[in-house]
Amino acid sequence: MEFAVRNLHAPSLRALQTLVSESCDLSGLTEASRGRLREAVGTLLAQGFAAGVTRLKGSLRDGAIDGRLDVELRPAAADASSVPLQRRIRASGELSLTGSLLAAPQRQMLVAMGLALDSGSGLRASFDYADDGSVQRGLIGVDGVFV
């Protein structure tokens, strides 16, 4: 499994590291340190970042798993108070199971519920979420079908 965090605001991250290492316990922060903590976290969230499992891969005697998950918090606009948080989030992921990692009734249930597609050699599932303000705003797409 590979995990990645991208596009973090470096000065804010350094400020957080300094505060944590100096205090050893965030509950003991002074009022001034709490203010610096709030400012650093606020800047990190306003600047946006991306994180995810860039690669999930494994195999067992009975099959294999392959997948990824990406979550992005897009940068806030100049007037961040007017943009709801859900409009800044974008997420997507895929998962493939091959072989007989799941019993037939479990596979059939996932396909019947529309959460996965039968790929012949196993199951494949994916999802997408983005709220771009369009007609489909805030909907989750599962295997290309928005629900």
Accessible surface in RSA format (square Angstrom, percent):
REM  Atomic radii and reference values for relative SASA: ProtOr
REM  Chains: A
REM  Algorithm: Lee & Richards
REM  Probe-radius: 1.40
REM  Slices: 20
REM RES _ NUM      All-atoms   Total-Side   Main-Chain    Non-polar    All polar
REM                ABS   REL    ABS   REL    ABS   REL    ABS   REL    ABS   REL
RES MET A   1   162.15  84.0  95.57  63.3  66.58 158.5  84.56  71.9  77.59 102.8
RES GLU A   2    88.81  51.0  84.76  64.1   4.05   9.6  37.16  71.9  51.65  42.2
RES PHE A   3   137.39  68.7 105.02  65.0  32.37  84.2 105.09  63.7  32.30  92.5
RES ALA A   4    30.41  28.0  24.83  38.3   5.57  12.7  30.41  42.8   0.00   0.0
RES VAL A   5    69.65  45.8  39.10  35.4  30.55  73.6  39.10  34.0  30.55  82.9
RES ARG A   6    99.24  41.7  94.03  47.9   5.21  12.4  59.70  81.6  39.55  24.0
RES ASN A   7   119.15  82.2  90.40  87.4  28.75  69.2  30.69  73.9  88.46  85.5
RES LEU A   8    58.74  32.7  37.74  27.0  21.01  52.8  37.74  26.5  21.01  56.5
RES HIS A   9    53.61  29.3  47.06  32.7   6.54  16.7  32.94  34.0  20.66  24.0
RES ALA A  10    46.07  42.4  41.46  64.0   4.61  10.5  43.56  61.3   2.51   6.6
RES PRO A  11    75.40  54.9  67.11  61.2   8.28  30.1  69.61  57.5   5.79  36.0
RES SER A  12     7.47   6.3   4.31   5.8   3.15   7.3   3.01   6.4   4.45   6.2
RES LEU A  13    62.62  34.9  62.62  44.8   0.00   0.0  62.62  44.0   0.00   0.0
RES ARG A  14   139.77  58.7 138.54  70.6   1.23   2.9  64.74  88.5  75.03  45.5
RES ALA A  15    39.60  36.4  30.43  47.0   9.17  20.9  38.71  54.5   0.89   2.3
RES LEU A  16    29.06  16.2  28.97  20.7   0.09   0.2  29.06  20.4   0.00   0.0
RES GLN A  17   106.81  59.7  98.67  72.1   8.15  19.4  41.36  88.0  65.45  49.6
RES THR A  18    65.48  46.6  61.82  62.7   3.66   8.7  39.65  53.3  25.82  39.0
RES LEU A  19     3.90   2.2   3.66   2.6   0.24   0.6   3.66   2.6   0.24   0.6
RES VAL A  20    75.18  49.5  74.16  67.1   1.01   2.4  74.21  64.5   0.97   2.6
RES SER A  21    81.77  69.1  56.65  75.6  25.11  57.8  51.83 110.4  29.93  41.9
RES GLU A  22   120.65  69.3  85.05  64.3  35.60  84.8  45.57  88.1  75.07  61.3
RES SER A  23    30.57  25.8   5.74   7.7  24.83  57.2  14.54  31.0  16.03  22.5
RES CYS A  24   117.51  88.9  78.88  88.0  38.62  90.8  36.49  92.4  81.02  87.4
RES ASP A  25    85.61  60.0  79.40  79.0   6.21  14.7  32.45  76.4  53.16  53.0
RES LEU A  26    84.78  47.2  73.58  52.6  11.19  28.1  73.97  52.0  10.80  29.1
RES SER A  27    94.95  80.2  58.17  77.6  36.78  84.7  56.27 119.8  38.68  54.2
RES GLY A  28    59.17  73.0   0.00   N/A  59.17  73.0  34.31  94.1  24.86  55.7
RES LEU A  29    11.32   6.3   4.91   3.5   6.41  16.1   6.65   4.7   4.67  12.6
RES THR A  30    86.05  61.2  78.01  79.1   8.04  19.2  81.43 109.4   4.62   7.0
RES GLU A  31   114.79  65.9 106.35  80.5   8.44  20.1  67.02 129.6  47.77  39.0
RES ALA A  32    69.93  64.3  52.78  81.5  17.15  39.0  64.70  91.1   5.24  13.9
RES SER A  33    14.44  12.2  14.44  19.3   0.00   0.0   0.01   0.0  14.44  20.2
RES ARG A  34    96.28  40.4  96.16  49.0   0.12   0.3  31.83  43.5  64.45  39.1
RES GLY A  35    26.79  33.0   0.00   N/A  26.79  33.0  21.75  59.7   5.04  11.3
RES ARG A  36   116.14  48.8 112.31  57.3   3.83   9.1  60.21  82.3  55.94  33.9
RES LEU A  37    38.09  21.2  38.09  27.3   0.00   0.0  38.09  26.8   0.00   0.0
RES ARG A  38   144.31  60.6 132.67  67.6  11.64  27.7  76.02 103.9  68.29  41.4
RES GLU A  39   124.75  71.6 113.27  85.7  11.49  27.4  44.35  85.8  80.40  65.6
RES ALA A  40     5.50   5.1   1.82   2.8   3.68   8.4   5.25   7.4   0.25   0.7
RES VAL A  41    59.99  39.5  59.99  54.3   0.00   0.0  59.99  52.1   0.00   0.0
RES GLY A  42    35.42  43.7   0.00   N/A  35.42  43.7  31.22  85.7   4.20   9.4
RES THR A  43    39.66  28.2  34.93  35.4   4.73  11.3  18.89  25.4  20.77  31.4
RES LEU A  44    18.07  10.1  18.07  12.9   0.00   0.0  18.07  12.7   0.00   0.0
RES LEU A  45    83.55  46.5  83.55  59.8   0.00   0.0  83.55  58.7   0.00   0.0
RES ALA A  46    42.27  38.9  36.64  56.5   5.62  12.8  38.70  54.5   3.56   9.4
RES GLN A  47    91.39  51.1  81.86  59.8   9.54  22.7   4.92  10.5  86.47  65.6
RES GLY A  48     1.19   1.5   0.00   N/A   1.19   1.5   0.99   2.7   0.20   0.5
RES PHE A  49    57.02  28.5  53.27  33.0   3.75   9.7  55.70  33.8   1.31   3.8
RES ALA A  50     5.55   5.1   5.55   8.6   0.00   0.0   5.55   7.8   0.00   0.0
RES ALA A  51    20.24  18.6  19.73  30.5   0.50   1.1  19.85  28.0   0.38   1.0
RES GLY A  52     4.34   5.4   0.00   N/A   4.34   5.4   4.34  11.9   0.00   0.0
RES VAL A  53    27.75  18.3  27.75  25.1   0.00   0.0  27.75  24.1   0.00   0.0
RES THR A  54    55.47  39.5  35.73  36.2  19.74  47.0  33.09  44.4  22.38  33.8
RES ARG A  55   117.42  49.3 116.67  59.5   0.75   1.8  36.86  50.4  80.56  48.8
RES LEU A  56    57.03  31.8  57.03  40.8   0.00   0.0  57.03  40.1   0.00   0.0
RES LYS A  57   118.83  58.0  95.39  58.5  23.43  55.8  62.05  55.8  56.78  60.5
RES GLY A  58    29.66  36.6   0.00   N/A  29.66  36.6  28.74  78.9   0.93   2.1
RES SER A  59    89.69  75.8  62.66  83.6  27.03  62.3  26.91  57.3  62.78  88.0
RES LEU A  60   130.64  72.8 111.26  79.6  19.38  48.7 119.51  83.9  11.12  29.9
RES ARG A  61   232.93  97.8 187.93  95.8  44.99 107.1  86.30 117.9 146.62  88.9
RES ASP A  62    75.93  53.2  66.34  66.0   9.59  22.7  11.18  26.3  64.76  64.6
RES GLY A  63    14.02  17.3   0.00   N/A  14.02  17.3  12.47  34.2   1.56   3.5
RES ALA A  64    33.86  31.1  32.95  50.8   0.91   2.1  33.24  46.8   0.62   1.6
RES ILE A  65    52.07  29.6  51.20  38.1   0.87   2.1  51.20  36.9   0.87   2.4
RES ASP A  66    62.88  44.0  60.92  60.6   1.95   4.6  15.46  36.4  47.42  47.3
RES GLY A  67     8.80  10.8   0.00   N/A   8.80  10.8   5.95  16.3   2.84   6.4
RES ARG A  68    75.97  31.9  67.13  34.2   8.85  21.1  36.49  49.9  39.48  23.9
RES LEU A  69    70.13  39.1  70.13  50.2   0.00   0.0  70.13  49.3   0.00   0.0
RES ASP A  70    40.27  28.2  40.01  39.8   0.25   0.6  17.78  41.8  22.49  22.4
RES VAL A  71    63.96  42.1  61.87  56.0   2.09   5.0  62.08  53.9   1.88   5.1
RES GLU A  72    56.79  32.6  56.30  42.6   0.49   1.2  13.95  27.0  42.84  35.0
RES LEU A  73    19.90  11.1  18.11  13.0   1.79   4.5  18.11  12.7   1.79   4.8
RES ARG A  74    47.61  20.0  47.53  24.2   0.08   0.2  28.82  39.4  18.79  11.4
RES PRO A  75    91.19  66.5  76.13  69.4  15.06  54.7  76.13  62.9  15.06  93.6
RES ALA A  76    24.25  22.3   3.30   5.1  20.95  47.7   3.40   4.8  20.85  55.2
RES ALA A  77    58.45  53.7  39.45  60.9  19.00  43.2  51.26  72.2   7.19  19.0
RES ALA A  78   120.24 110.6  68.69 106.0  51.55 117.3  82.70 116.5  37.54  99.4
RES ASP A  79    85.25  59.7  79.33  79.0   5.92  14.0  38.75  91.2  46.51  46.4
RES ALA A  80    45.58  41.9  35.25  54.4  10.33  23.5  35.38  49.8  10.20  27.0
RES SER A  81   110.99  93.8  66.40  88.6  44.59 102.7  59.22 126.1  51.77  72.5
RES SER A  82    77.52  65.5  45.38  60.6  32.14  74.0  43.06  91.7  34.46  48.3
RES VAL A  83    45.61  30.0  35.46  32.1  10.15  24.5  36.16  31.4   9.44  25.6
RES PRO A  84    55.75  40.6  43.09  39.3  12.66  46.0  55.06  45.5   0.69   4.3
RES LEU A  85   104.14  58.0  95.79  68.5   8.35  21.0  97.50  68.5   6.64  17.9
RES GLN A  86    81.67  45.7  80.19  58.6   1.48   3.5  29.02  61.8  52.66  39.9
RES ARG A  87    83.26  35.0  74.72  38.1   8.54  20.3   2.15   2.9  81.11  49.2
RES ARG A  88    25.48  10.7  24.92  12.7   0.56   1.3   7.88  10.8  17.59  10.7
RES ILE A  89    53.47  30.4  53.47  39.8   0.00   0.0  53.47  38.5   0.00   0.0
RES ARG A  90   105.76  44.4 105.01  53.5   0.75   1.8  34.94  47.7  70.83  42.9
RES ALA A  91    13.48  12.4  11.27  17.4   2.22   5.0  12.43  17.5   1.06   2.8
RES SER A  92    21.67  18.3  21.42  28.6   0.24   0.6   8.55  18.2  13.11  18.4
RES GLY A  93     3.46   4.3   0.00   N/A   3.46   4.3   2.87   7.9   0.59   1.3
RES GLU A  94    89.49  51.4  83.23  63.0   6.26  14.9  15.91  30.8  73.58  60.1
RES LEU A  95    66.17  36.9  64.18  45.9   1.99   5.0  64.37  45.2   1.81   4.9
RES SER A  96    37.29  31.5  36.48  48.7   0.81   1.9  16.06  34.2  21.23  29.7
RES LEU A  97    31.03  17.3  30.38  21.7   0.66   1.6  30.48  21.4   0.55   1.5
RES THR A  98    52.22  37.1  51.87  52.6   0.35   0.8  43.42  58.3   8.80  13.3
RES GLY A  99    42.06  51.9   0.00   N/A  42.06  51.9  29.87  82.0  12.19  27.3
RES SER A 100    72.05  60.9  57.17  76.3  14.87  34.3  38.69  82.4  33.36  46.7
RES LEU A 101    56.24  31.3  25.67  18.4  30.57  76.8  27.71  19.5  28.53  76.8
RES LEU A 102    42.86  23.9  40.48  29.0   2.38   6.0  40.80  28.7   2.06   5.5
RES ALA A 103    58.61  53.9  43.49  67.1  15.11  34.4  54.33  76.5   4.28  11.3
RES ALA A 104    43.26  39.8  38.42  59.3   4.84  11.0  38.67  54.5   4.59  12.2
RES PRO A 105    93.65  68.3  86.05  78.4   7.61  27.7  88.22  72.8   5.44  33.8
RES GLN A 106    87.41  48.9  85.93  62.8   1.48   3.5  25.93  55.2  61.47  46.6
RES ARG A 107    69.31  29.1  69.26  35.3   0.05   0.1  12.99  17.8  56.32  34.1
RES GLN A 108   120.87  67.6 114.14  83.4   6.73  16.0  46.22  98.4  74.65  56.6
RES MET A 109   105.10  54.4  98.54  65.2   6.56  15.6  68.07  57.9  37.03  49.1
RES LEU A 110    46.93  26.1  46.93  33.6   0.00   0.0  46.93  33.0   0.00   0.0
RES VAL A 111    59.25  39.0  49.48  44.8   9.77  23.5  49.48  43.0   9.77  26.5
RES ALA A 112    89.53  82.3  47.96  74.0  41.58  94.6  59.37  83.6  30.16  79.9
RES MET A 113   119.19  61.7  85.95  56.9  33.24  79.1  87.27  74.2  31.92  42.3
RES GLY A 114    42.79  52.8   0.00   N/A  42.79  52.8  31.36  86.1  11.43  25.6
RES LEU A 115    80.30  44.7  75.51  54.0   4.79  12.0  75.51  53.0   4.79  12.9
RES ALA A 116     5.69   5.2   4.72   7.3   0.97   2.2   4.72   6.6   0.97   2.6
RES LEU A 117    77.62  43.2  77.37  55.4   0.25   0.6  77.62  54.5   0.00   0.0
RES ASP A 118   102.25  71.6  73.78  73.4  28.47  67.3  22.18  52.2  80.07  79.9
RES SER A 119    63.51  53.7  27.38  36.5  36.14  83.2  35.37  75.3  28.14  39.4
RES GLY A 120    74.37  91.7   0.00   N/A  74.37  91.7  39.28 107.8  35.09  78.6
RES SER A 121    75.43  63.7  58.21  77.7  17.22  39.7  53.48 113.9  21.95  30.7
RES GLY A 122     6.92   8.5   0.00   N/A   6.92   8.5   4.86  13.3   2.06   4.6
RES LEU A 123     8.01   4.5   6.52   4.7   1.50   3.8   6.74   4.7   1.27   3.4
RES ARG A 124   100.73  42.3 100.73  51.3   0.00   0.0  39.18  53.6  61.55  37.3
RES ALA A 125    26.45  24.3  25.58  39.5   0.86   2.0  25.58  36.0   0.86   2.3
RES SER A 126    22.48  19.0  16.38  21.9   6.09  14.0  12.42  26.5  10.05  14.1
RES PHE A 127    64.90  32.5  63.80  39.5   1.10   2.9  63.84  38.7   1.06   3.0
RES ASP A 128    68.51  48.0  68.51  68.2   0.00   0.0  19.39  45.6  49.12  49.0
RES TYR A 129    37.26  17.4  35.59  20.2   1.68   4.4  28.08  21.1   9.18  11.3
RES ALA A 130    36.22  33.3  25.26  39.0  10.96  24.9  25.26  35.6  10.96  29.0
RES ASP A 131     3.79   2.7   2.86   2.8   0.93   2.2   0.00   0.0   3.79   3.8
RES ASP A 132    92.69  64.9  66.83  66.5  25.86  61.2  30.33  71.4  62.36  62.2
RES GLY A 133    34.48  42.5   0.00   N/A  34.48  42.5   7.12  19.5  27.36  61.3
RES SER A 134    55.76  47.1  40.84  54.5  14.92  34.4  45.97  97.9   9.79  13.7
RES VAL A 135   152.62 100.4 123.47 111.8  29.14  70.2 132.04 114.7  20.57  55.8
RES GLN A 136    88.13  49.3  84.29  61.6   3.83   9.1  23.93  50.9  64.20  48.7
RES ARG A 137   113.27  47.6  99.86  50.9  13.41  31.9  33.45  45.7  79.81  48.4
RES GLY A 138    29.91  36.9   0.00   N/A  29.91  36.9   9.54  26.2  20.37  45.6
RES LEU A 139    65.85  36.7  64.20  45.9   1.65   4.2  65.54  46.0   0.30   0.8
RES ILE A 140    80.82  46.0  79.42  59.2   1.40   3.4  79.42  57.2   1.40   3.8
RES GLY A 141     1.34   1.7   0.00   N/A   1.34   1.7   1.25   3.4   0.10   0.2
RES VAL A 142    25.54  16.8  23.01  20.8   2.53   6.1  23.01  20.0   2.53   6.9
RES ASP A 143    23.97  16.8   4.37   4.3  19.60  46.3   8.16  19.2  15.81  15.8
RES GLY A 144    64.43  79.5   0.00   N/A  64.43  79.5  35.44  97.2  28.99  64.9
RES VAL A 145    99.68  65.6  96.56  87.4   3.11   7.5  99.68  86.6   0.00   0.0
RES PHE A 146    92.73  46.4  66.42  41.1  26.31  68.5  66.42  40.3  26.31  75.3
RES VAL A 147   109.03  71.7  72.25  65.4  36.78  88.6 102.78  89.3   6.25  16.9
END  Absolute sums over single chains surface
CHAIN  1 A     9551.4       7677.7       1873.7       5910.9       3640.5
END  Absolute sums over all chains
TOTAL          9551.4       7677.7       1873.7       5910.9       3640.5
